[in-house]
């Protein structure tokens, strides 16, 4: 049970709620994909109109909460290219079933999100989920209050970076939940409060200890580098024939020491003298961002303890599996990874060369399980934890990331926007190539997410060396097993690192592509100094370069996969799955491949304005074809009438009530999937065209989609043959799409029932690839390349037409 944390409301309550809501909504969006952008205030959906009519935001995300049968509208204050959006304060729940709408408070939102995420929601589960939200909220307030009141000049030291993380990891639902700490313990052990902590020690009989070490010195000598044991240890703590050499001295987190002493196993070990409690001793340490890993600038090792506190999504204990993997990773570096260290001296894997497991009556005593990590960081070093750049760290003026790049700009003598681009490019150059080499040549993939990656900075605050930590996550792909056969004969512990390739790629995707790179790009974009798309372009080119030099399944996955895998942290906690003890039970969802934005056509999907931008005259038919994006206020009623015409109903099946048609467009127009256009023939609207991006559309699931593919739907409205102008309209559509440099080939998936549609497509060069069974229709999947189109209409290769283009942003 969590001890009561009593706290008066502070000025940071609203900020804490904003952070919590943002993390909840983005997590749900990432794991359930149940939200779409929604543009403007509707005319025909009166209930939604009443909810949104006073909103100052033109753009919302509409979450479809199917289990509650409501829609949740969240105003978008910053739109990210990935799932790291910012939201305005006023959320609205629209309940069409009961014809009501309301603004949810934090508890109501929590209940809605919990219900949507859980496979079988219960009152008990909801109460636990809500308690964890409240714990995180209270701690966010407390931490921000203490942090901003005591704000000093930035030093960029390792300890500052570890401790000044008031928002925490933005991919966890309870970013600062610490259920188990009282307020006093929070202030004492929370890294944000910078308290020096003295460790507590036990003597554990050697018969109860399993030690693994790759060091050439015994544990007793190794321990001297961490602590000087009390001189009166023997006379004060041992009795009879007990000898100090029969015991290991084992450090423990003070909170966990008290917890252990309160357990049945701890009491039994004290009674039978396999455990002797010494108490506090030795040098002081400081909590790092994980709370249970401790740091001293004067000691070359960092102990990592078990802590039976519910932190973010899990109770943080060192399991036997963690001990085994930590030791196996140390063996790997000692015997297999030496050449990698020499080749990439700027990319370092922090190892945990010493592990201790304690046992009683055949049971592992997790409270005393210990991992010892290397500590290369001196007090004067400039070190930046990546998570600090990825969070929205509050301040009294600029955010931390803005302050940081102001400092970088001053050092480099450049403008902030230029500094961001230079810094980001240097970072990914240090990161992607060695990571790929490690995966390709050694089959290893460390969990390099934002809270596991530290950056050594040079005198200009530019990235110099990258450090990855948490050796339990240095995993080997199954397909690399053969190269470790001989090593495994001598050290069978290596077997603990292997994981099947498909699962490992999803793990790497979540840690590297989502938590690291996507989150960093979004955070840099939020400074307002640089567009995310510009950073994505840099990232794509670096991945492409690395892939051309050292192709691997990792670079291929990053560049070519339709989707990227992302860990379902939110679903896990809603379904009470512990991410530490039951990691294999956590599933993976998918998010769109961010690198595909490199090929995104703003002109096709996000054209600016509502005016005519395309014009071409066809002499044979004596028709001038013009085109413009749809204007919903002007065109909705016309489109509704068109789709209710007899020839449209069977094929298009869009003869919906006008409020449903309006909703369709309000969800389509701001998204990245498609755009709708009106074709005008000799001044009279005659055709509706939709241009869509297959890698964001359902059709992309039915073939090996490329990000350079762009598809079209075409509806000819008139029934009078003299007014249809089918060929000029179709040629204009194809001319317009192929005029965009991002387009490789055009795609279509017309219903097999529409012979006229397929004949029209064939007329301009489309060829049927195969028939596909989609949820709403059986369709002819068809493609067209420029050469095929120009073969049908050679004159169109040089045709002159006017088009107002949208600048790439």
FENSUL-V340465 format. One record per backbone hydrogen bond with DSSP energy under -0.5 kcal/mol. CO is the residue of the C=O (numbers start at 1). NH is the residue of the N-H. Records with the same first field share a line. If there is no record, write none. Layout:
CO = NH, NH
//
This chain:
4 = 6, 183
10 = 13
12 = 16
13 = 17
14 = 18
15 = 19
16 = 20
17 = 21
18 = 22
19 = 23
20 = 24
21 = 25
22 = 26
23 = 27
24 = 28
25 = 29
26 = 30
27 = 31
28 = 32, 33
29 = 33
34 = 64
36 = 62
38 = 60
44 = 46
45 = 49
46 = 50
47 = 51
48 = 52
49 = 53
52 = 55
58 = 40
59 = 76
60 = 38, 62
61 = 63, 74
62 = 36
63 = 65, 72
64 = 66
65 = 68, 69, 70
70 = 65
71 = 73, 94
72 = 63, 74
73 = 92
74 = 61
75 = 77, 88
78 = 80, 86
86 = 77, 78
89 = 91
90 = 75
92 = 73, 94
93 = 95, 102
94 = 71, 96
95 = 99, 100
100 = 95
102 = 93, 104
105 = 109
106 = 110
107 = 111
108 = 112
109 = 113
110 = 114
111 = 115
112 = 116
113 = 117
114 = 118
122 = 126
123 = 127
124 = 128
125 = 129
126 = 130
127 = 131
128 = 132
129 = 133
130 = 134
131 = 135
132 = 136
133 = 137
134 = 138
135 = 139
136 = 140
137 = 141
138 = 142
139 = 143
140 = 144
141 = 145
142 = 146
143 = 147
144 = 148
145 = 149
146 = 150
148 = 151
156 = 383
157 = 161
158 = 162
159 = 163
160 = 164
163 = 165
169 = 172
172 = 175
173 = 175
174 = 177
177 = 312
178 = 180, 181
179 = 310
182 = 186
183 = 187
184 = 188
185 = 189
186 = 190
190 = 193
191 = 194
197 = 199, 285
199 = 281
200 = 252
201 = 278, 279
202 = 204, 250
203 = 276
204 = 248
205 = 208
206 = 209
208 = 359
209 = 211
210 = 357
212 = 355
218 = 222
219 = 223
220 = 224
221 = 224
222 = 225
223 = 226, 227
226 = 283
227 = 229
230 = 233
232 = 236
233 = 237
234 = 238
239 = 242
243 = 246
244 = 247
246 = 206
248 = 204, 250
250 = 202
252 = 200
253 = 257
254 = 258
255 = 259
256 = 260
257 = 261
258 = 262
259 = 262
260 = 263
263 = 267
264 = 268
265 = 269
266 = 270
267 = 271
268 = 272
269 = 274, 275
270 = 273
274 = 205
276 = 203, 278
279 = 201
283 = 199
285 = 197
286 = 295
288 = 291
290 = 292
292 = 305
293 = 288
295 = 286
296 = 299
300 = 375
301 = 303
302 = 373
303 = 294, 305
304 = 371
307 = 309, 316
309 = 311, 316
310 = 179
311 = 314
313 = 579
314 = 311
315 = 317
316 = 307
317 = 319
319 = 323
320 = 324
321 = 325
322 = 326
323 = 327
324 = 328
325 = 329
326 = 330
327 = 331
328 = 332
329 = 333
330 = 334
331 = 335
332 = 336, 337
337 = 341
338 = 342
339 = 343
340 = 344
342 = 345
344 = 347
346 = 466
348 = 350, 468
351 = 374
353 = 214
354 = 372
355 = 212
356 = 370
357 = 210
358 = 365
360 = 363
363 = 360
364 = 366
365 = 368
366 = 369
369 = 306
370 = 356
371 = 304, 373
372 = 354
373 = 302
376 = 378
378 = 381
381 = 383
382 = 457
384 = 455
385 = 388, 389
386 = 389, 390
387 = 391
391 = 393
393 = 400
398 = 397
399 = 403
400 = 404
401 = 405
402 = 406
403 = 407
404 = 408
405 = 409
406 = 410
407 = 411
408 = 412
409 = 413, 414
415 = 419
416 = 420
417 = 421
418 = 422
419 = 423
420 = 424
421 = 425
422 = 426
423 = 427
424 = 428
425 = 429
426 = 430
427 = 431
428 = 432
431 = 435
432 = 436
433 = 437
434 = 438
435 = 439
436 = 440
437 = 441, 442
438 = 442, 444
439 = 443
443 = 477
445 = 475
446 = 448
447 = 449
449 = 452, 453
450 = 387
452 = 454, 469
453 = 386
454 = 456, 467
455 = 384
456 = 464, 465
458 = 461
462 = 458
465 = 456
466 = 348
467 = 454
468 = 350
470 = 473
471 = 474
473 = 475
475 = 445
476 = 499
477 = 480
478 = 481
480 = 483
481 = 484
482 = 485
484 = 488
485 = 489
486 = 490
487 = 491
491 = 494
492 = 495
493 = 496
494 = 497
495 = 498
497 = 476
499 = 478
500 = 504
501 = 505
502 = 506
503 = 507
504 = 508
505 = 509
506 = 510
507 = 511
508 = 512, 513
509 = 513, 514
510 = 515
511 = 516
512 = 517
513 = 518
514 = 519
516 = 520
517 = 521
518 = 522
519 = 523
520 = 524
521 = 525
522 = 526
524 = 527
525 = 528
531 = 534, 535
532 = 536
533 = 537
534 = 538
535 = 539
536 = 540
537 = 541
538 = 542
539 = 543
540 = 544
541 = 545
542 = 546
543 = 547
544 = 548
545 = 549
546 = 550
552 = 556
553 = 557
554 = 558
555 = 559
556 = 560, 561
557 = 561
562 = 593
564 = 591
566 = 589
567 = 569
568 = 572
569 = 573
570 = 574
571 = 575
572 = 577
573 = 576
576 = 578
578 = 582
580 = 583
582 = 585
583 = 586
587 = 568
589 = 566
591 = 564
593 = 596
594 = 597
595 = 598
596 = 599
597 = 600
600 = 602
601 = 605
602 = 606
611 = 629
613 = 804
614 = 627
615 = 802
616 = 625
617 = 619
618 = 622, 623
623 = 618, 625
624 = 626, 682
625 = 616
626 = 680
627 = 613, 614
628 = 678
630 = 632
631 = 634, 635
632 = 636
635 = 639
636 = 640
637 = 641
638 = 642
639 = 643
640 = 644
641 = 644
642 = 645
645 = 648, 649
646 = 650
648 = 652, 653
649 = 653
654 = 656
657 = 660, 661
658 = 662
659 = 663
660 = 664
661 = 665
662 = 666
663 = 667
664 = 668
665 = 669
666 = 39
668 = 671
673 = 693
675 = 691
676 = 630
677 = 679, 689
678 = 628
679 = 686, 687
680 = 626, 682
681 = 684
684 = 681
686 = 717, 718
687 = 679
688 = 715
689 = 677
690 = 692, 713
691 = 675
692 = 694, 711
693 = 696
694 = 697, 700
697 = 700
698 = 701
699 = 702
700 = 703, 705
703 = 705
706 = 709
708 = 744, 745
710 = 747
711 = 692
713 = 690
714 = 716
715 = 688, 717
719 = 721
720 = 723, 724
721 = 724, 725
725 = 729
726 = 730
727 = 731
728 = 732
729 = 733
730 = 734
731 = 735
732 = 736
733 = 737
734 = 738
735 = 739
737 = 740
740 = 743
744 = 786
745 = 710
746 = 784
747 = 712
748 = 782
750 = 780
751 = 754
753 = 755
754 = 758
755 = 759
756 = 760
757 = 761
758 = 762
759 = 763
760 = 764
761 = 764, 766
762 = 765
767 = 783
770 = 781
772 = 774, 779
774 = 777
777 = 774, 779
778 = 752
779 = 772, 781
780 = 750, 782
781 = 769, 770
782 = 748
783 = 767
784 = 746
785 = 789
786 = 790
787 = 791
788 = 792
789 = 793
793 = 796
794 = 797
795 = 798
796 = 799
799 = 801
802 = 615
803 = 805
805 = 807
//
